Amino acid sequence: MSTSPTETKRDLTVRVWVPDVWEVVSLEATPTTTFSDIKTRALQQAVGTGQRADATQFLVKYRGALITDETQPLGAFQVPDRAPMIVIPAHRRPVL
């Protein structure tokens, strides 16, 4: 029995580490979910809303590589279930 391309949209869970607040969050996703969406949702869940959670001030990495085009869907990178990611600040912050 073969599956059509529309039947391959299985649910998966990704684990996202947000070291800025030492938090790991689990997010439900599909292969069509974008890295940008994962980053935004991880920040909202880990730090809430507000200036500190401004997604434009953070980057997302998968398998150690920076995702430069966050509009790409997870399926483009064949992200498996329970894959780890990391959301890091785009710029270094001074230590006060």
Chimera marker file (.cmm) of the C-alpha trace (Angstrom):
<marker_set name="trace">
<marker id="1" x="0.000" y="0.000" z="0.000" r="1" g="1" b="0" radius="0.5"/>
<marker id="2" x="1.546" y="3.310" z="-1.030" r="1" g="1" b="0" radius="0.5"/>
<marker id="3" x="0.904" y="6.676" z="0.529" r="1" g="1" b="0" radius="0.5"/>
<marker id="4" x="0.274" y="9.897" z="-1.271" r="1" g="1" b="0" radius="0.5"/>
<marker id="5" x="2.361" y="13.003" z="-0.469" r="1" g="1" b="0" radius="0.5"/>
<marker id="6" x="-0.544" y="14.443" z="1.523" r="1" g="1" b="0" radius="0.5"/>
<marker id="7" x="-0.621" y="11.364" z="3.765" r="1" g="1" b="0" radius="0.5"/>
<marker id="8" x="3.005" y="11.791" z="4.899" r="1" g="1" b="0" radius="0.5"/>
<marker id="9" x="2.213" y="14.699" z="7.248" r="1" g="1" b="0" radius="0.5"/>
<marker id="10" x="2.694" y="12.786" z="10.468" r="1" g="1" b="0" radius="0.5"/>
<marker id="11" x="2.846" y="14.507" z="13.810" r="1" g="1" b="0" radius="0.5"/>
<marker id="12" x="6.185" y="14.689" z="15.555" r="1" g="1" b="0" radius="0.5"/>
<marker id="13" x="7.608" y="16.193" z="18.687" r="1" g="1" b="0" radius="0.5"/>
<marker id="14" x="10.731" y="18.348" z="18.710" r="1" g="1" b="0" radius="0.5"/>
<marker id="15" x="12.728" y="19.279" z="21.793" r="1" g="1" b="0" radius="0.5"/>
<marker id="16" x="14.005" y="22.841" z="21.851" r="1" g="1" b="0" radius="0.5"/>
<marker id="17" x="16.597" y="24.071" z="24.310" r="1" g="1" b="0" radius="0.5"/>
<marker id="18" x="16.432" y="27.778" z="25.128" r="1" g="1" b="0" radius="0.5"/>
<marker id="19" x="19.695" y="28.270" z="27.064" r="1" g="1" b="0" radius="0.5"/>
<marker id="20" x="18.915" y="31.927" z="27.709" r="1" g="1" b="0" radius="0.5"/>
<marker id="21" x="16.523" y="30.725" z="30.428" r="1" g="1" b="0" radius="0.5"/>
<marker id="22" x="17.883" y="27.174" z="30.898" r="1" g="1" b="0" radius="0.5"/>
<marker id="23" x="14.651" y="25.672" z="29.657" r="1" g="1" b="0" radius="0.5"/>
<marker id="24" x="13.900" y="22.725" z="27.354" r="1" g="1" b="0" radius="0.5"/>
<marker id="25" x="10.458" y="22.684" z="25.769" r="1" g="1" b="0" radius="0.5"/>
<marker id="26" x="8.717" y="19.981" z="23.775" r="1" g="1" b="0" radius="0.5"/>
<marker id="27" x="6.639" y="21.122" z="20.829" r="1" g="1" b="0" radius="0.5"/>
<marker id="28" x="4.237" y="19.251" z="18.587" r="1" g="1" b="0" radius="0.5"/>
<marker id="29" x="4.916" y="19.796" z="14.898" r="1" g="1" b="0" radius="0.5"/>
<marker id="30" x="4.467" y="18.365" z="11.413" r="1" g="1" b="0" radius="0.5"/>
<marker id="31" x="6.934" y="18.228" z="8.528" r="1" g="1" b="0" radius="0.5"/>
<marker id="32" x="5.288" y="21.391" z="7.149" r="1" g="1" b="0" radius="0.5"/>
<marker id="33" x="5.992" y="23.386" z="10.333" r="1" g="1" b="0" radius="0.5"/>
<marker id="34" x="8.684" y="26.006" z="9.720" r="1" g="1" b="0" radius="0.5"/>
<marker id="35" x="11.792" y="26.547" z="11.810" r="1" g="1" b="0" radius="0.5"/>
<marker id="36" x="10.575" y="30.100" z="12.400" r="1" g="1" b="0" radius="0.5"/>
<marker id="37" x="7.362" y="28.780" z="13.935" r="1" g="1" b="0" radius="0.5"/>
<marker id="38" x="9.315" y="26.373" z="16.154" r="1" g="1" b="0" radius="0.5"/>
<marker id="39" x="11.572" y="29.222" z="17.337" r="1" g="1" b="0" radius="0.5"/>
<marker id="40" x="8.656" y="31.543" z="18.105" r="1" g="1" b="0" radius="0.5"/>
<marker id="41" x="6.665" y="28.888" z="19.949" r="1" g="1" b="0" radius="0.5"/>
<marker id="42" x="9.696" y="27.729" z="21.946" r="1" g="1" b="0" radius="0.5"/>
<marker id="43" x="10.438" y="31.286" z="23.063" r="1" g="1" b="0" radius="0.5"/>
<marker id="44" x="6.814" y="31.928" z="24.011" r="1" g="1" b="0" radius="0.5"/>
<marker id="45" x="6.658" y="28.743" z="26.048" r="1" g="1" b="0" radius="0.5"/>
<marker id="46" x="10.061" y="29.205" z="27.702" r="1" g="1" b="0" radius="0.5"/>
<marker id="47" x="10.090" y="32.938" z="28.449" r="1" g="1" b="0" radius="0.5"/>
<marker id="48" x="6.569" y="34.159" z="27.736" r="1" g="1" b="0" radius="0.5"/>
<marker id="49" x="5.859" y="37.245" z="25.685" r="1" g="1" b="0" radius="0.5"/>
<marker id="50" x="7.527" y="40.615" z="25.655" r="1" g="1" b="0" radius="0.5"/>
<marker id="51" x="10.833" y="42.092" z="24.584" r="1" g="1" b="0" radius="0.5"/>
<marker id="52" x="12.863" y="39.203" z="26.007" r="1" g="1" b="0" radius="0.5"/>
<marker id="53" x="10.979" y="36.772" z="23.722" r="1" g="1" b="0" radius="0.5"/>
<marker id="54" x="11.418" y="38.795" z="20.521" r="1" g="1" b="0" radius="0.5"/>
<marker id="55" x="11.995" y="36.005" z="17.979" r="1" g="1" b="0" radius="0.5"/>
<marker id="56" x="13.886" y="38.355" z="15.640" r="1" g="1" b="0" radius="0.5"/>
<marker id="57" x="16.651" y="38.561" z="18.253" r="1" g="1" b="0" radius="0.5"/>
<marker id="58" x="17.242" y="34.777" z="18.271" r="1" g="1" b="0" radius="0.5"/>
<marker id="59" x="18.612" y="32.116" z="15.924" r="1" g="1" b="0" radius="0.5"/>
<marker id="60" x="17.726" y="28.455" z="15.626" r="1" g="1" b="0" radius="0.5"/>
<marker id="61" x="20.206" y="25.611" z="15.161" r="1" g="1" b="0" radius="0.5"/>
<marker id="62" x="19.564" y="22.033" z="14.156" r="1" g="1" b="0" radius="0.5"/>
<marker id="63" x="22.295" y="19.372" z="14.319" r="1" g="1" b="0" radius="0.5"/>
<marker id="64" x="24.778" y="22.105" z="15.190" r="1" g="1" b="0" radius="0.5"/>
<marker id="65" x="24.124" y="24.079" z="12.023" r="1" g="1" b="0" radius="0.5"/>
<marker id="66" x="22.552" y="27.518" z="11.890" r="1" g="1" b="0" radius="0.5"/>
<marker id="67" x="19.269" y="27.532" z="9.981" r="1" g="1" b="0" radius="0.5"/>
<marker id="68" x="19.735" y="30.553" z="7.750" r="1" g="1" b="0" radius="0.5"/>
<marker id="69" x="16.340" y="30.305" z="6.043" r="1" g="1" b="0" radius="0.5"/>
<marker id="70" x="13.856" y="29.782" z="8.850" r="1" g="1" b="0" radius="0.5"/>
<marker id="71" x="10.961" y="29.698" z="6.393" r="1" g="1" b="0" radius="0.5"/>
<marker id="72" x="12.071" y="26.180" z="5.463" r="1" g="1" b="0" radius="0.5"/>
<marker id="73" x="9.787" y="23.422" z="6.768" r="1" g="1" b="0" radius="0.5"/>
<marker id="74" x="11.124" y="20.709" z="9.066" r="1" g="1" b="0" radius="0.5"/>
<marker id="75" x="10.436" y="18.169" z="6.333" r="1" g="1" b="0" radius="0.5"/>
<marker id="76" x="13.050" y="19.811" z="4.082" r="1" g="1" b="0" radius="0.5"/>
<marker id="77" x="15.676" y="18.668" z="6.605" r="1" g="1" b="0" radius="0.5"/>
<marker id="78" x="13.976" y="15.319" z="7.302" r="1" g="1" b="0" radius="0.5"/>
<marker id="79" x="13.696" y="16.214" z="10.985" r="1" g="1" b="0" radius="0.5"/>
<marker id="80" x="12.823" y="13.010" z="12.887" r="1" g="1" b="0" radius="0.5"/>
<marker id="81" x="10.527" y="12.632" z="15.861" r="1" g="1" b="0" radius="0.5"/>
<marker id="82" x="12.078" y="13.930" z="19.123" r="1" g="1" b="0" radius="0.5"/>
<marker id="83" x="14.800" y="15.823" z="17.279" r="1" g="1" b="0" radius="0.5"/>
<marker id="84" x="16.719" y="18.337" z="19.413" r="1" g="1" b="0" radius="0.5"/>
<marker id="85" x="17.120" y="21.976" z="18.437" r="1" g="1" b="0" radius="0.5"/>
<marker id="86" x="18.525" y="25.031" z="20.144" r="1" g="1" b="0" radius="0.5"/>
<marker id="87" x="17.359" y="28.656" z="20.120" r="1" g="1" b="0" radius="0.5"/>
<marker id="88" x="20.156" y="31.080" z="20.915" r="1" g="1" b="0" radius="0.5"/>
<marker id="89" x="20.497" y="34.872" z="21.044" r="1" g="1" b="0" radius="0.5"/>
<marker id="90" x="21.514" y="36.384" z="17.706" r="1" g="1" b="0" radius="0.5"/>
<marker id="91" x="24.027" y="38.675" z="19.448" r="1" g="1" b="0" radius="0.5"/>
<marker id="92" x="26.218" y="38.288" z="22.465" r="1" g="1" b="0" radius="0.5"/>
<marker id="93" x="24.977" y="40.061" z="25.523" r="1" g="1" b="0" radius="0.5"/>
<marker id="94" x="27.300" y="41.915" z="27.854" r="1" g="1" b="0" radius="0.5"/>
<marker id="95" x="27.886" y="40.448" z="31.271" r="1" g="1" b="0" radius="0.5"/>
<marker id="96" x="26.968" y="42.988" z="33.898" r="1" g="1" b="0" radius="0.5"/>
<link id1="1" id2="2" r="1" g="1" b="0" radius="0.2"/>
<link id1="2" id2="3" r="1" g="1" b="0" radius="0.2"/>
<link id1="3" id2="4" r="1" g="1" b="0" radius="0.2"/>
<link id1="4" id2="5" r="1" g="1" b="0" radius="0.2"/>
<link id1="5" id2="6" r="1" g="1" b="0" radius="0.2"/>
<link id1="6" id2="7" r="1" g="1" b="0" radius="0.2"/>
<link id1="7" id2="8" r="1" g="1" b="0" radius="0.2"/>
<link id1="8" id2="9" r="1" g="1" b="0" radius="0.2"/>
<link id1="9" id2="10" r="1" g="1" b="0" radius="0.2"/>
<link id1="10" id2="11" r="1" g="1" b="0" radius="0.2"/>
<link id1="11" id2="12" r="1" g="1" b="0" radius="0.2"/>
<link id1="12" id2="13" r="1" g="1" b="0" radius="0.2"/>
<link id1="13" id2="14" r="1" g="1" b="0" radius="0.2"/>
<link id1="14" id2="15" r="1" g="1" b="0" radius="0.2"/>
<link id1="15" id2="16" r="1" g="1" b="0" radius="0.2"/>
<link id1="16" id2="17" r="1" g="1" b="0" radius="0.2"/>
<link id1="17" id2="18" r="1" g="1" b="0" radius="0.2"/>
<link id1="18" id2="19" r="1" g="1" b="0" radius="0.2"/>
<link id1="19" id2="20" r="1" g="1" b="0" radius="0.2"/>
<link id1="20" id2="21" r="1" g="1" b="0" radius="0.2"/>
<link id1="21" id2="22" r="1" g="1" b="0" radius="0.2"/>
<link id1="22" id2="23" r="1" g="1" b="0" radius="0.2"/>
<link id1="23" id2="24" r="1" g="1" b="0" radius="0.2"/>
<link id1="24" id2="25" r="1" g="1" b="0" radius="0.2"/>
<link id1="25" id2="26" r="1" g="1" b="0" radius="0.2"/>
<link id1="26" id2="27" r="1" g="1" b="0" radius="0.2"/>
<link id1="27" id2="28" r="1" g="1" b="0" radius="0.2"/>
<link id1="28" id2="29" r="1" g="1" b="0" radius="0.2"/>
<link id1="29" id2="30" r="1" g="1" b="0" radius="0.2"/>
<link id1="30" id2="31" r="1" g="1" b="0" radius="0.2"/>
<link id1="31" id2="32" r="1" g="1" b="0" radius="0.2"/>
<link id1="32" id2="33" r="1" g="1" b="0" radius="0.2"/>
<link id1="33" id2="34" r="1" g="1" b="0" radius="0.2"/>
<link id1="34" id2="35" r="1" g="1" b="0" radius="0.2"/>
<link id1="35" id2="36" r="1" g="1" b="0" radius="0.2"/>
<link id1="36" id2="37" r="1" g="1" b="0" radius="0.2"/>
<link id1="37" id2="38" r="1" g="1" b="0" radius="0.2"/>
<link id1="38" id2="39" r="1" g="1" b="0" radius="0.2"/>
<link id1="39" id2="40" r="1" g="1" b="0" radius="0.2"/>
<link id1="40" id2="41" r="1" g="1" b="0" radius="0.2"/>
<link id1="41" id2="42" r="1" g="1" b="0" radius="0.2"/>
<link id1="42" id2="43" r="1" g="1" b="0" radius="0.2"/>
<link id1="43" id2="44" r="1" g="1" b="0" radius="0.2"/>
<link id1="44" id2="45" r="1" g="1" b="0" radius="0.2"/>
<link id1="45" id2="46" r="1" g="1" b="0" radius="0.2"/>
<link id1="46" id2="47" r="1" g="1" b="0" radius="0.2"/>
<link id1="47" id2="48" r="1" g="1" b="0" radius="0.2"/>
<link id1="48" id2="49" r="1" g="1" b="0" radius="0.2"/>
<link id1="49" id2="50" r="1" g="1" b="0" radius="0.2"/>
<link id1="50" id2="51" r="1" g="1" b="0" radius="0.2"/>
<link id1="51" id2="52" r="1" g="1" b="0" radius="0.2"/>
<link id1="52" id2="53" r="1" g="1" b="0" radius="0.2"/>
<link id1="53" id2="54" r="1" g="1" b="0" radius="0.2"/>
<link id1="54" id2="55" r="1" g="1" b="0" radius="0.2"/>
<link id1="55" id2="56" r="1" g="1" b="0" radius="0.2"/>
<link id1="56" id2="57" r="1" g="1" b="0" radius="0.2"/>
<link id1="57" id2="58" r="1" g="1" b="0" radius="0.2"/>
<link id1="58" id2="59" r="1" g="1" b="0" radius="0.2"/>
<link id1="59" id2="60" r="1" g="1" b="0" radius="0.2"/>
<link id1="60" id2="61" r="1" g="1" b="0" radius="0.2"/>
<link id1="61" id2="62" r="1" g="1" b="0" radius="0.2"/>
<link id1="62" id2="63" r="1" g="1" b="0" radius="0.2"/>
<link id1="63" id2="64" r="1" g="1" b="0" radius="0.2"/>
<link id1="64" id2="65" r="1" g="1" b="0" radius="0.2"/>
<link id1="65" id2="66" r="1" g="1" b="0" radius="0.2"/>
<link id1="66" id2="67" r="1" g="1" b="0" radius="0.2"/>
<link id1="67" id2="68" r="1" g="1" b="0" radius="0.2"/>
<link id1="68" id2="69" r="1" g="1" b="0" radius="0.2"/>
<link id1="69" id2="70" r="1" g="1" b="0" radius="0.2"/>
<link id1="70" id2="71" r="1" g="1" b="0" radius="0.2"/>
<link id1="71" id2="72" r="1" g="1" b="0" radius="0.2"/>
<link id1="72" id2="73" r="1" g="1" b="0" radius="0.2"/>
<link id1="73" id2="74" r="1" g="1" b="0" radius="0.2"/>
<link id1="74" id2="75" r="1" g="1" b="0" radius="0.2"/>
<link id1="75" id2="76" r="1" g="1" b="0" radius="0.2"/>
<link id1="76" id2="77" r="1" g="1" b="0" radius="0.2"/>
<link id1="77" id2="78" r="1" g="1" b="0" radius="0.2"/>
<link id1="78" id2="79" r="1" g="1" b="0" radius="0.2"/>
<link id1="79" id2="80" r="1" g="1" b="0" radius="0.2"/>
<link id1="80" id2="81" r="1" g="1" b="0" radius="0.2"/>
<link id1="81" id2="82" r="1" g="1" b="0" radius="0.2"/>
<link id1="82" id2="83" r="1" g="1" b="0" radius="0.2"/>
<link id1="83" id2="84" r="1" g="1" b="0" radius="0.2"/>
<link id1="84" id2="85" r="1" g="1" b="0" radius="0.2"/>
<link id1="85" id2="86" r="1" g="1" b="0" radius="0.2"/>
<link id1="86" id2="87" r="1" g="1" b="0" radius="0.2"/>
<link id1="87" id2="88" r="1" g="1" b="0" radius="0.2"/>
<link id1="88" id2="89" r="1" g="1" b="0" radius="0.2"/>
<link id1="89" id2="90" r="1" g="1" b="0" radius="0.2"/>
<link id1="90" id2="91" r="1" g="1" b="0" radius="0.2"/>
<link id1="91" id2="92" r="1" g="1" b="0" radius="0.2"/>
<link id1="92" id2="93" r="1" g="1" b="0" radius="0.2"/>
<link id1="93" id2="94" r="1" g="1" b="0" radius="0.2"/>
<link id1="94" id2="95" r="1" g="1" b="0" radius="0.2"/>
<link id1="95" id2="96" r="1" g="1" b="0" radius="0.2"/>
</marker_set>
